[in-house]
Structure formats: C-alpha cells, structure tokens
Amino acid sequence: MPVAWISLTTDYGLGDGFVAACHGVIGRLAPAARVIDVTHLVPPADVRRGAAVLAQTVPYLPVGVHVAVVDPGVGTARRGIALATPGGLLVGPDNGLLLDAAEALGGVTAAVELTNPGWLAPEVSRTFHGRDVFAPVAARLALGAPLSDAGPAVDPADLVRLPEPVVRPEPDGFTAEVLTVDHFGNVQLAAPGDLLATLPARVWVAGRAAAHGRAFGDAPPGELVVHVDSAGLVAAAVNGGRAVDVLAVGPGDLVSVTAYA
C-alpha cells in the first residue's frame, strides 16, 4: 500500500546541496509523499549517534519509510538494505544504523539488499548513495512497490550490528557508556532509567555531586541533576548550563553514577 510519509536522518549538514538533492529525487518519483527532516546534523560518520537519534524518534513519526544515511563505508562492499517492521520501513546502509530503530518499531520482519538496478539512479555515484540508492528506493516503497522487488532477501541475523554499549551495575550504583550528547549539552547514558530508581536524592556522577531528580529544575541553578530522560535513559544535565562541559565527557566515555556518601 502507498504511504504518505518519508523521513530523512543524515550527517549531510546544511551547508551543501546534499539534502536538497535527496528531496528532489523523492519529489520527482513520489511527488505526493510528504518528507520529514529528522536531522541532518548528526556528527559526520557518527553511526552510533545517528542510530540513537533515529531509534528515539521513529516511534513518534507517522508510519512511513524512514531513510537514514550516516555512511562512512559508502562505495565499499557494505550493503544497502531495506527493512520491514510492524511500524514502518527503514532504508539505509547495513552498518548498524537502522537496527535500534527497527527494534523500536517492533523488530525486523523482512530484510532485502538493494540490488535492483531499476530502483536506483541510472548512474550510481560511489560517494552519494543517499541520492542515488536510498532516496529512489524510499520513493518507490512509498508508492507501494513491494519490498521484495528491491533485491534479494537477507537473513536478519546476518545484518551488521553496533557493539552493545557498556552498562555495568555496581554495588552502590552503576557505570554506563555515554550514548549521546544533545544540542543542550545534556549527557545521555546507555543505562535504562530503572538503574537510577534505587539511588538516593544525592549521587555522584563521574566524581561530581548531583541531585537525583525528575526535571532540570530539581537542582539549583548551575548545578548537576541526574534524571530519566524522555527516551527512558539516565541522563545528566545542568540547570541552566551544559553537563557535557561540567563532566568533560563525550560519546563512548564511561561514567559512574553512585550513591552520595
């Protein structure tokens, strides 16, 4: 069945014509489709960040085709894929970018490799698969073409997966990997929110004292607060400031959260 929506998530930035070219390809092939730009400001080649943004956003988008391109392996032997889930379709590189989003939409029910030349641009650039592979595939899927026509089936068990982020319970708290840092400087950890529930009203975060609260305002202005964020994960924030600057951490770093003593 045709779908009305296509979303785009990339690391293309806004200073070039890359995003417009993808919009143009979709507009030529599926002019009735509506396009949502999730973000084009994923840090260049940061597949982990792109995967997190996509997974935390797609459950709130209309059912449709979700294109994601954070693709440092473009032009190599890495596959282009499309995935079916109970909550929509996902299109992008087979580098782990799509799988957390697929789980958020109910899990992969079918997967194909994008090899049908009739679905791609007449000439496929080695460096711009967003325009020449993923956008035209998304447009055809939005028009209602069957996923199986895009290419041969792929066993979902063979799809590339990102390494699991570190989450380690400790006797007085936990240690977790920094998953993302958002525009406001809030530091999101890979730890699920229930790990925070048993900790007291004051905690240590990476050796700094912090309030254990539910909102930014639960700490005095300029002070740290640790809370469960809108994605259900543990995050550190500063009331009126930037936790990333206070904690001096970045994605991939390990952060301990322990009871204040």
Backbone as JSON, one array per atom type, in Angstrom:
{
  "sequence": "MPVAWISLTTDYGLGDGFVAACHGVIGRLAPAARVIDVTHLVPPADVRRGAAVLAQTVPYLPVGVHVAVVDPGVGTARRGIALATPGGLLVGPDNGLLLDAAEALGGVTAAVELTNPGWLAPEVSRTFHGRDVFAPVAARLALGAPLSDAGPAVDPADLVRLPEPVVRPEPDGFTAEVLTVDHFGNVQLAAPGDLLATLPARVWVAGRAAAHGRAFGDAPPGELVVHVDSAGLVAAAVNGGRAVDVLAVGPGDLVSVTAYA",
  "N": [[0.84, -1.19, 0.0], [0.49, 2.27, -0.73], [2.33, 4.82, 1.08], [2.2, 7.83, 3.01], [4.33, 9.24, 4.02], [7.79, 10.06, 4.27], [10.78, 9.91, 6.05], [13.88, 11.61, 6.76], [17.12, 11.16, 7.92], [20.32, 12.23, 8.45], [23.92, 12.77, 8.17], [24.59, 14.92, 6.62], [24.73, 17.67, 6.9], [23.97, 21.23, 6.55], [25.04, 23.0, 4.83], [25.53, 22.41, 2.2], [24.31, 21.05, -0.95], [23.31, 18.5, -0.55], [21.14, 17.46, 0.97], [18.96, 18.7, -0.29], [19.16, 17.52, -2.82], [18.42, 14.87, -2.27], [15.77, 15.3, -1.43], [14.83, 16.22, -3.88], [15.04, 13.99, -5.6], [13.19, 12.26, -4.39], [10.91, 13.85, -4.68], [10.58, 13.92, -7.46], [10.0, 11.25, -8.08], [8.0, 10.42, -6.29], [5.84, 12.48, -5.92], [3.67, 13.05, -4.26], [4.35, 12.24, -1.75], [5.08, 13.1, 1.62], [7.72, 14.71, 3.27], [9.66, 14.39, 6.15], [12.2, 16.01, 7.79], [14.28, 14.69, 9.97], [16.86, 15.11, 11.2], [19.81, 16.64, 9.92], [22.18, 16.97, 11.02], [23.68, 15.1, 12.36], [26.76, 14.23, 13.83], [29.53, 14.04, 11.58], [29.95, 10.86, 10.16], [29.29, 9.55, 12.54], [27.99, 6.9, 13.45], [26.85, 5.66, 15.68], [25.63, 7.81, 17.07], [23.78, 8.63, 15.1], [22.2, 6.31, 14.97], [21.08, 6.3, 17.53], [19.59, 8.72, 17.58], [17.76, 8.2, 15.52], [16.41, 5.86, 16.49], [15.22, 6.86, 18.79], [13.41, 8.62, 17.78], [11.74, 7.63, 15.67], [9.48, 6.17, 16.74], [7.6, 8.15, 17.18], [6.91, 9.27, 14.81], [4.83, 9.5, 11.83], [3.56, 6.45, 10.41], [5.63, 5.15, 7.93], [8.23, 5.45, 5.46], [11.48, 5.32, 6.48], [14.4, 6.9, 6.0], [17.83, 6.66, 6.56], [21.06, 7.97, 6.63], [24.12, 7.69, 7.54], [27.14, 7.15, 6.82], [30.01, 6.07, 6.61], [31.2, 4.01, 5.16], [30.41, 4.21, 2.52], [30.29, 3.27, -0.9], [31.97, 1.11, -0.61], [32.22, -2.44, 0.05], [30.1, -2.68, 1.75], [26.61, -3.31, 2.33], [23.63, -1.9, 0.87], [20.47, -1.63, 2.37], [17.01, -2.51, 2.97], [14.49, -2.56, 5.41], [11.7, -4.23, 6.77], [9.26, -3.59, 9.26], [6.81, -3.99, 11.91], [5.99, -1.36, 12.32], [6.68, 0.25, 10.17], [8.91, 1.06, 7.38], [12.46, 0.85, 6.85], [15.34, 2.34, 5.45], [18.67, 2.24, 4.33], [22.26, 2.16, 4.95], [23.92, -0.98, 5.6], [25.19, -0.96, 8.32], [24.71, -1.03, 10.97], [23.24, 1.17, 11.63], [20.42, 1.19, 11.37], [19.21, -0.7, 13.03], [18.51, -0.41, 15.81], [16.4, 1.35, 15.58], [14.67, -0.25, 14.11], [14.05, -2.18, 16.05], [12.69, -0.52, 17.81], [10.42, -0.11, 16.37], [9.13, -2.49, 16.44], [10.61, -4.67, 15.59], [12.57, -6.49, 13.12], [10.93, -7.79, 10.36], [11.34, -8.52, 7.75], [14.03, -8.37, 5.41], [15.97, -6.87, 2.83], [18.54, -6.74, 0.31], [19.66, -3.93, -1.5], [19.66, -4.19, -4.65], [18.43, -4.1, -7.14], [18.73, -2.75, -10.24], [16.85, -1.21, -11.57], [15.58, 0.21, -9.63], [17.29, 2.12, -8.8], [19.37, 5.09, -9.26], [20.2, 5.97, -12.68], [22.98, 6.2, -13.03], [25.08, 5.37, -10.49], [26.63, 7.07, -8.0], [29.8, 6.63, -6.38], [30.03, 7.82, -3.96], [27.69, 8.99, -3.04], [25.25, 7.66, -2.05], [22.94, 8.26, -0.74], [21.47, 9.99, -2.41], [21.41, 8.48, -4.82], [20.76, 5.82, -4.33], [19.36, 5.28, -1.79], [17.33, 7.3, -1.56], [15.8, 7.03, -4.06], [14.92, 4.36, -3.71], [13.39, 4.6, -1.36], [11.35, 6.29, -2.3], [10.05, 4.65, -4.18], [9.14, 2.6, -2.52], [7.4, 4.11, -0.98], [5.47, 4.61, -2.87], [4.21, 2.24, -2.93], [5.37, -0.05, -3.99], [6.42, -3.46, -3.79], [8.51, -4.64, -1.15], [10.12, -6.83, -1.75], [10.77, -6.51, -4.4], [12.94, -4.86, -4.45], [15.34, -6.16, -4.14], [17.32, -9.1, -3.33], [16.39, -11.28, -0.61], [17.58, -10.9, 2.75], [19.0, -12.52, 5.5], [17.86, -11.56, 8.6], [19.47, -12.07, 10.82], [22.01, -11.84, 9.86], [22.57, -9.19, 9.55], [24.55, -6.24, 10.02], [25.55, -5.26, 13.22], [25.81, -2.76, 15.74], [28.28, -2.57, 18.34], [27.25, -3.57, 21.61], [26.48, -1.03, 23.94], [28.33, -0.2, 26.93], [27.0, -1.12, 29.98], [27.06, -1.38, 33.31], [26.13, -2.74, 36.25], [26.82, -1.75, 39.64], [27.82, -2.26, 43.12], [27.0, 0.06, 44.56], [25.66, 1.58, 42.72], [26.02, 2.32, 39.29], [27.89, 1.88, 36.25], [28.09, 3.39, 33.09], [28.14, 3.74, 29.53], [28.56, 6.79, 27.74], [26.03, 7.64, 25.63], [24.87, 9.6, 23.88], [25.24, 13.15, 23.27], [23.28, 15.93, 23.55], [21.91, 18.86, 21.81], [21.66, 20.71, 23.83], [23.66, 20.13, 25.54], [23.16, 18.11, 27.31], [23.92, 15.0, 28.8], [23.47, 11.87, 27.74], [23.19, 8.65, 28.98], [23.8, 5.14, 28.37], [22.36, 3.65, 30.11], [19.42, 2.1, 31.36], [16.49, 3.68, 32.77], [15.59, 2.46, 35.13], [17.77, 1.72, 36.6], [18.49, 3.91, 38.02], [16.55, 4.26, 39.87], [16.74, 3.22, 42.51], [18.62, 4.74, 43.78], [19.76, 7.32, 46.07], [18.65, 10.71, 47.0], [20.81, 12.34, 46.53], [23.66, 12.01, 44.52], [26.78, 10.78, 43.16], [28.24, 11.74, 40.14], [30.4, 10.8, 37.78], [32.31, 11.5, 39.66], [31.42, 13.95, 40.57], [29.19, 15.84, 42.61], [25.65, 15.53, 42.52], [22.16, 16.24, 42.1], [19.56, 13.86, 42.4], [16.99, 13.81, 40.41], [13.82, 14.61, 38.79], [13.45, 16.49, 36.88], [15.0, 19.3, 35.19], [14.93, 21.51, 36.86], [15.08, 20.46, 39.39], [17.52, 20.68, 40.5], [19.64, 23.2, 41.96], [20.19, 26.38, 40.26], [22.76, 26.14, 37.87], [23.76, 23.77, 38.84], [24.38, 20.19, 38.84], [22.07, 17.68, 37.73], [20.76, 14.43, 37.81], [18.72, 12.35, 35.94], [15.84, 10.59, 34.59], [15.49, 10.53, 31.2], [13.56, 11.69, 28.3], [13.66, 9.53, 26.64], [13.69, 7.41, 28.29], [16.11, 6.8, 29.4], [19.03, 7.12, 31.52], [20.23, 10.34, 32.24], [22.44, 13.15, 32.45], [22.25, 16.5, 33.43], [22.61, 20.09, 33.54], [21.18, 22.58, 35.44], [20.31, 25.25, 33.71], [22.72, 25.21, 32.36], [25.45, 23.39, 30.78], [25.87, 20.05, 30.86], [27.78, 18.49, 29.59], [30.04, 20.07, 29.45], [30.65, 20.46, 32.15], [31.13, 17.85, 33.05], [33.03, 16.99, 31.28], [33.05, 14.92, 29.29], [32.43, 12.61, 26.57], [30.7, 10.96, 23.8], [30.95, 7.45, 24.12], [32.65, 7.49, 26.3], [33.05, 6.27, 29.67], [30.91, 6.57, 32.45], [30.43, 6.86, 35.87], [27.76, 6.42, 38.17], [26.88, 6.87, 41.37], [25.8, 6.23, 44.77], [25.59, 9.01, 46.95], [27.95, 9.69, 49.39]],
  "CA": [[0.0, 0.0, 0.0], [1.26, 3.52, -0.68], [2.41, 5.53, 2.35], [2.21, 9.27, 2.77], [5.42, 9.91, 4.7], [9.18, 9.62, 4.23], [11.64, 10.72, 6.92], [15.3, 11.64, 6.41], [18.08, 11.39, 9.0], [21.64, 12.11, 7.83], [25.03, 13.61, 8.64], [24.95, 15.72, 5.45], [24.85, 19.09, 7.2], [23.03, 22.15, 5.89], [25.79, 23.98, 4.05], [25.68, 21.94, 0.82], [23.05, 20.7, -1.6], [23.07, 17.06, -0.46], [19.77, 17.21, 1.44], [18.04, 19.12, -1.35], [19.2, 16.52, -3.88], [17.6, 13.74, -1.84], [14.39, 15.76, -1.54], [14.47, 16.33, -5.29], [14.82, 12.65, -6.15], [11.91, 11.78, -3.86], [9.84, 14.64, -5.28], [10.37, 13.52, -8.86], [9.45, 9.9, -8.19], [6.8, 10.27, -5.46], [5.55, 13.88, -5.58], [2.64, 13.19, -3.23], [4.89, 11.88, -0.44], [5.48, 14.21, 2.5], [9.04, 14.4, 3.82], [10.03, 14.95, 7.44], [13.63, 16.03, 8.06], [14.53, 14.46, 11.4], [18.03, 15.95, 11.38], [20.94, 16.43, 9.02], [23.32, 17.45, 11.79], [24.42, 14.04, 13.04], [28.19, 14.45, 13.59], [29.97, 13.26, 10.43], [30.36, 9.46, 10.31], [28.98, 9.05, 13.88], [26.9, 5.95, 13.26], [26.19, 5.44, 16.96], [24.74, 8.95, 17.33], [22.67, 8.54, 14.16], [21.32, 5.21, 15.37], [20.33, 6.7, 18.72], [18.6, 9.73, 17.19], [16.72, 7.54, 14.73], [15.62, 4.96, 17.32], [14.44, 7.61, 19.76], [12.48, 9.49, 17.08], [10.77, 6.99, 14.77], [8.18, 5.78, 17.31], [6.7, 9.3, 17.24], [6.64, 9.72, 13.45], [3.79, 8.73, 11.14], [4.02, 5.22, 9.74], [6.13, 5.51, 6.61], [9.55, 4.96, 5.06], [12.46, 6.11, 7.21], [15.71, 6.82, 5.37], [18.92, 7.15, 7.39], [22.35, 7.89, 5.93], [25.39, 8.04, 8.19], [27.63, 6.05, 5.98], [31.43, 6.19, 6.28], [31.61, 2.95, 4.25], [29.77, 4.35, 1.21], [31.12, 2.91, -2.03], [32.73, -0.11, -0.33], [31.42, -3.66, -0.07], [28.94, -2.68, 2.65], [25.36, -3.42, 1.58], [22.46, -1.06, 1.1], [19.39, -2.53, 2.79], [15.71, -2.01, 3.4], [13.94, -3.44, 6.43], [10.29, -4.12, 7.12], [8.91, -3.79, 10.66], [5.38, -3.73, 12.08], [5.71, 0.06, 12.4], [7.16, 1.01, 9.02], [10.05, 0.58, 6.62], [13.71, 1.55, 7.07], [16.23, 2.24, 4.29], [19.97, 2.84, 4.59], [23.4, 1.25, 4.86], [24.0, -2.09, 6.54], [26.34, -0.7, 9.2], [24.2, -0.94, 12.33], [22.49, 2.41, 11.8], [18.97, 1.04, 11.33], [18.64, -1.82, 13.79], [17.83, 0.02, 17.03], [15.11, 1.9, 15.15], [13.82, -1.38, 13.75], [13.54, -2.74, 17.3], [11.72, 0.42, 18.36], [9.2, -0.23, 15.56], [8.55, -3.82, 16.57], [11.52, -5.72, 15.15], [12.68, -6.75, 11.68], [10.14, -8.91, 9.85], [11.91, -8.89, 6.46], [15.15, -7.51, 5.02], [16.46, -7.11, 1.47], [19.67, -5.96, -0.17], [19.18, -3.05, -2.58], [20.47, -4.51, -5.83], [17.66, -3.99, -8.38], [19.17, -1.51, -10.89], [15.7, -0.43, -11.97], [15.14, 1.02, -8.49], [18.36, 3.05, -8.44], [19.69, 6.09, -10.28], [20.85, 5.37, -13.85], [24.39, 6.12, -12.68], [25.19, 5.43, -9.03], [27.9, 7.61, -7.52], [30.45, 5.85, -5.34], [30.11, 8.58, -2.71], [26.43, 9.66, -2.71], [24.18, 6.67, -2.12], [21.69, 8.87, -0.28], [20.76, 10.48, -3.6], [21.33, 7.55, -5.95], [20.27, 4.5, -3.91], [18.37, 5.25, -0.72], [16.17, 8.15, -1.86], [14.89, 6.41, -5.03], [14.29, 3.18, -3.12], [12.34, 5.06, -0.44], [10.23, 6.81, -3.09], [9.3, 3.52, -4.76], [8.41, 1.95, -1.43], [6.29, 4.99, -0.61], [4.45, 4.46, -3.89], [3.53, 0.97, -2.72], [6.06, -1.18, -4.59], [6.74, -4.45, -2.75], [9.89, -4.67, -0.68], [10.84, -7.93, -2.4], [11.25, -6.09, -5.72], [14.15, -4.04, -4.32], [16.52, -7.01, -4.2], [17.18, -10.41, -2.68], [16.18, -11.31, 0.84], [18.74, -11.01, 3.64], [18.66, -13.05, 6.82], [18.06, -10.5, 9.6], [20.56, -12.43, 11.74], [23.28, -11.5, 9.23], [22.74, -7.74, 9.45], [25.61, -5.69, 10.86], [25.06, -4.66, 14.47], [26.77, -1.99, 16.52], [28.59, -3.19, 19.64], [26.38, -3.16, 22.7], [27.15, -0.08, 24.83], [28.63, -0.7, 28.26], [26.14, -0.81, 31.13], [27.56, -2.31, 34.31], [25.68, -2.47, 37.63], [27.82, -1.77, 40.69], [27.15, -2.39, 44.42], [26.4, 1.31, 45.04], [25.18, 2.35, 41.57], [26.3, 1.68, 38.0], [28.76, 2.55, 35.28], [27.47, 3.27, 31.77], [28.75, 4.47, 28.44], [27.85, 7.95, 27.2], [25.43, 7.28, 24.35], [24.78, 10.81, 23.06], [25.2, 14.47, 23.88], [22.34, 16.66, 22.69], [22.15, 20.27, 21.5], [21.69, 21.49, 25.07], [24.77, 19.67, 26.36], [22.76, 17.04, 28.21], [24.7, 13.78, 28.57], [22.61, 10.69, 27.84], [23.91, 7.4, 29.19], [23.14, 3.95, 27.82], [21.71, 2.94, 31.21], [17.96, 2.28, 31.47], [16.12, 4.5, 33.9], [15.33, 1.74, 36.38], [19.01, 1.63, 37.39], [18.58, 5.11, 38.85], [15.41, 4.34, 40.79], [17.05, 2.86, 43.89], [19.65, 5.61, 44.32], [19.2, 8.37, 46.93], [18.38, 12.04, 46.44], [22.09, 12.9, 46.12], [24.52, 10.99, 43.91], [28.0, 11.19, 42.48], [28.27, 11.47, 38.69], [31.78, 11.0, 37.34], [33.04, 12.15, 40.73], [30.83, 15.25, 40.92], [27.92, 15.73, 43.31], [24.49, 15.88, 41.7], [20.84, 15.88, 42.58], [18.78, 12.82, 41.71], [15.69, 14.45, 40.26], [12.95, 14.24, 37.67], [13.44, 17.59, 35.91], [16.19, 20.14, 35.31], [14.76, 22.42, 37.97], [15.25, 19.8, 40.68], [18.83, 21.09, 41.02], [19.79, 24.65, 41.96], [20.79, 26.89, 39.02], [24.18, 25.88, 37.69], [24.16, 22.51, 39.46], [24.07, 18.95, 38.12], [20.95, 16.82, 38.11], [20.67, 13.17, 37.09], [17.29, 12.07, 35.82], [15.45, 9.71, 33.49], [15.11, 11.47, 30.14], [12.35, 11.39, 27.53], [13.83, 8.23, 25.99], [13.72, 6.37, 29.31], [17.5, 6.51, 29.75], [19.63, 8.01, 32.5], [20.93, 11.47, 31.65], [22.93, 14.19, 33.35], [22.01, 17.85, 32.92], [22.9, 21.19, 34.45], [20.1, 23.56, 35.43], [20.79, 26.5, 33.12], [24.07, 25.07, 31.81], [25.75, 22.26, 29.9], [26.51, 18.97, 31.61], [28.94, 17.97, 28.88], [31.19, 20.89, 29.82], [30.95, 20.22, 33.55], [31.64, 16.49, 33.22], [34.16, 16.8, 30.35], [32.95, 13.59, 28.71], [31.85, 12.56, 25.25], [30.2, 9.64, 23.44], [31.89, 6.35, 24.27], [33.29, 7.52, 27.62], [32.34, 5.61, 30.75], [30.53, 7.47, 33.54], [29.88, 6.16, 37.04], [26.72, 7.09, 38.96], [26.87, 6.11, 42.63], [25.15, 6.89, 45.91], [26.39, 10.05, 47.61], [28.34, 9.29, 50.76]],
  "C": [[0.87, 1.24, 0.0], [1.25, 4.12, 0.72], [2.61, 7.01, 2.07], [3.5, 9.95, 3.23], [6.76, 9.24, 4.43], [9.95, 10.5, 5.21], [13.09, 10.57, 6.49], [16.13, 11.97, 7.64], [19.47, 11.19, 8.42], [22.68, 12.92, 8.61], [25.48, 14.58, 7.55], [25.2, 17.19, 5.77], [23.86, 19.91, 6.39], [23.74, 23.16, 4.99], [25.97, 23.61, 2.6], [24.31, 21.57, 0.26], [22.65, 19.25, -1.45], [21.63, 16.75, -0.04], [18.76, 17.57, 0.36], [18.01, 18.11, -2.49], [18.35, 15.31, -3.53], [16.11, 14.09, -1.89], [13.95, 15.77, -3.0], [14.21, 14.98, -5.92], [13.48, 12.1, -5.68], [10.76, 12.53, -4.52], [9.56, 14.28, -6.71], [9.65, 12.19, -8.97], [8.13, 9.74, -7.43], [6.36, 11.65, -5.0], [4.5, 14.06, -4.5], [3.16, 12.84, -1.84], [5.3, 13.12, 0.33], [6.76, 13.8, 3.22], [9.24, 15.13, 5.14], [11.55, 14.88, 7.56], [13.84, 15.87, 9.56], [15.73, 15.31, 11.83], [19.02, 15.64, 10.27], [22.23, 16.89, 9.69], [23.9, 16.38, 12.7], [25.91, 14.31, 12.8], [28.7, 13.53, 12.47], [30.5, 11.87, 10.82], [30.06, 8.87, 11.69], [27.75, 8.15, 13.81], [26.14, 5.73, 14.55], [25.21, 6.58, 17.27], [23.54, 8.9, 16.39], [21.68, 7.46, 14.53], [20.47, 5.59, 16.57], [19.25, 7.71, 18.39], [17.44, 9.07, 16.46], [15.81, 6.69, 15.62], [14.74, 5.71, 18.3], [13.38, 8.5, 19.12], [11.39, 8.74, 16.33], [9.48, 6.54, 15.45], [7.15, 6.91, 17.33], [6.38, 9.87, 15.86], [5.47, 8.95, 12.86], [4.38, 7.46, 10.53], [4.44, 5.59, 8.33], [7.43, 4.82, 6.3], [10.59, 5.88, 5.7], [13.85, 5.86, 6.61], [16.74, 7.39, 6.34], [20.23, 6.93, 6.66], [23.43, 8.52, 6.81], [26.3, 6.9, 7.78], [29.11, 6.19, 5.62], [31.94, 5.12, 5.32], [31.0, 3.06, 2.87], [30.77, 4.02, 0.1], [31.98, 1.68, -1.82], [31.79, -1.31, -0.48], [30.24, -3.69, 0.88], [27.64, -2.64, 1.84], [24.45, -2.22, 1.85], [21.3, -1.99, 1.39], [18.1, -1.76, 3.0], [15.11, -3.05, 4.33], [12.45, -3.17, 6.59], [10.13, -4.37, 8.61], [7.4, -3.6, 10.78], [5.03, -2.24, 12.07], [6.22, 0.89, 11.25], [8.37, 0.37, 8.38], [11.27, 1.45, 6.9], [14.65, 1.3, 5.9], [17.55, 2.9, 4.64], [21.08, 1.82, 4.46], [23.34, 0.15, 5.92], [25.25, -1.92, 7.4], [25.91, -0.56, 10.66], [23.31, 0.25, 12.58], [21.0, 2.19, 12.01], [18.39, 0.12, 12.4], [17.98, -1.4, 15.1], [16.47, 0.63, 16.69], [14.15, 0.79, 14.76], [13.23, -2.03, 15.0], [12.48, -1.83, 17.91], [10.39, 0.36, 17.62], [8.63, -1.63, 15.57], [9.42, -4.96, 16.12], [11.47, -5.98, 13.65], [11.84, -7.97, 11.31], [10.61, -9.37, 8.48], [13.03, -7.9, 6.16], [15.58, -7.88, 3.61], [17.7, -6.26, 1.23], [19.24, -5.18, -1.41], [20.06, -3.23, -3.81], [19.73, -4.35, -7.15], [18.04, -2.69, -9.09], [18.01, -0.63, -11.34], [15.16, 0.46, -10.87], [16.13, 2.12, -8.15], [18.53, 4.1, -9.52], [20.36, 5.41, -11.47], [22.36, 5.25, -13.68], [24.51, 6.34, -11.17], [26.58, 5.92, -8.65], [28.48, 6.69, -6.44], [30.39, 6.53, -3.97], [28.79, 9.23, -2.29], [25.26, 8.7, -2.88], [22.87, 7.21, -1.55], [20.84, 9.33, -1.45], [20.44, 9.37, -4.59], [20.78, 6.17, -5.61], [19.1, 4.65, -2.93], [17.15, 6.11, -0.99], [15.26, 7.53, -2.92], [14.21, 5.14, -4.51], [13.15, 3.6, -2.2], [11.13, 5.56, -1.21], [9.4, 5.67, -3.66], [8.53, 2.75, -3.69], [7.22, 2.8, -1.0], [5.15, 4.92, -1.61], [3.72, 3.12, -3.8], [4.18, -0.22, -3.38], [6.46, -2.16, -3.5], [8.22, -4.45, -2.41], [10.71, -5.72, -1.43], [11.36, -7.54, -3.78], [12.55, -5.3, -5.65], [15.42, -4.86, -4.42], [16.31, -8.27, -3.41], [17.04, -10.29, -1.17], [17.5, -11.5, 1.57], [18.25, -11.59, 4.95], [18.89, -11.95, 7.86], [19.2, -10.8, 10.58], [21.92, -12.06, 11.18], [23.52, -10.0, 9.11], [23.83, -7.27, 10.42], [24.99, -4.99, 12.07], [26.18, -3.87, 15.14], [27.09, -2.74, 17.81], [27.63, -2.68, 20.71], [27.12, -2.16, 23.6], [27.32, -0.67, 26.23], [27.6, -0.2, 29.26], [26.47, -1.84, 32.2], [27.04, -1.94, 35.69], [26.84, -2.61, 38.62], [27.09, -1.87, 42.04], [26.44, -1.12, 44.89], [25.88, 2.18, 43.91], [25.44, 1.62, 40.27], [27.31, 2.52, 37.23], [28.16, 2.33, 33.9], [28.21, 4.15, 30.77], [27.91, 5.69, 28.06], [27.35, 7.57, 25.81], [25.4, 8.48, 23.41], [24.94, 12.04, 23.93], [24.32, 15.33, 22.98], [22.73, 18.13, 22.54], [22.31, 21.12, 22.75], [22.86, 21.1, 25.97], [24.39, 18.64, 27.39], [23.46, 15.74, 27.81], [23.8, 12.57, 28.81], [23.47, 9.44, 27.96], [23.12, 6.23, 28.6], [22.34, 3.19, 28.88], [20.2, 3.16, 31.2], [17.61, 2.98, 32.78], [15.93, 3.76, 35.2], [16.6, 1.58, 37.22], [19.17, 2.83, 38.32], [17.58, 5.08, 40.0], [15.78, 4.1, 42.24], [18.09, 3.78, 44.53], [19.03, 6.77, 45.1], [19.08, 9.71, 46.23], [19.65, 12.78, 46.03], [22.98, 11.77, 45.62], [25.82, 11.64, 43.46], [27.88, 10.82, 41.0], [29.68, 11.81, 38.2], [32.57, 11.79, 38.37], [32.53, 13.51, 41.15], [29.47, 15.05, 41.59], [26.79, 16.22, 42.43], [23.22, 15.52, 42.44], [20.28, 14.73, 41.75], [17.36, 13.36, 41.61], [14.9, 13.92, 39.1], [12.93, 15.3, 36.58], [14.67, 18.45, 36.16], [16.12, 21.02, 36.54], [14.85, 21.78, 39.34], [16.66, 20.0, 41.25], [18.88, 22.61, 41.06], [20.41, 25.12, 40.65], [22.3, 26.65, 38.99], [24.66, 24.56, 38.24], [23.7, 21.32, 38.62], [22.82, 18.28, 38.66], [21.01, 15.58, 37.22], [19.22, 12.73, 37.09], [17.07, 11.03, 34.73], [14.89, 10.61, 32.38], [13.91, 10.97, 29.34], [12.44, 10.08, 26.75], [13.87, 7.08, 26.98], [15.11, 5.97, 29.74], [17.99, 7.51, 30.79], [20.4, 9.11, 31.78], [21.37, 12.43, 32.74], [22.73, 15.54, 32.67], [22.48, 18.85, 33.96], [21.75, 22.18, 34.31], [20.65, 24.9, 34.94], [22.17, 26.42, 32.53], [24.21, 23.82, 30.97], [26.51, 21.2, 30.67], [27.76, 18.46, 30.91], [30.19, 18.77, 29.22], [31.61, 20.64, 31.26], [31.64, 18.87, 33.74], [32.85, 16.19, 32.34], [34.19, 15.37, 29.8], [32.36, 13.7, 27.31], [31.37, 11.16, 24.94], [31.29, 8.58, 23.49], [32.61, 6.34, 25.61], [32.42, 6.79, 28.64], [32.12, 6.58, 31.9], [29.95, 6.62, 34.67], [28.84, 7.04, 37.72], [26.56, 6.26, 40.23], [26.2, 6.93, 43.72], [26.1, 7.86, 46.57], [26.69, 9.6, 49.03], [29.48, 10.17, 51.22]]
}
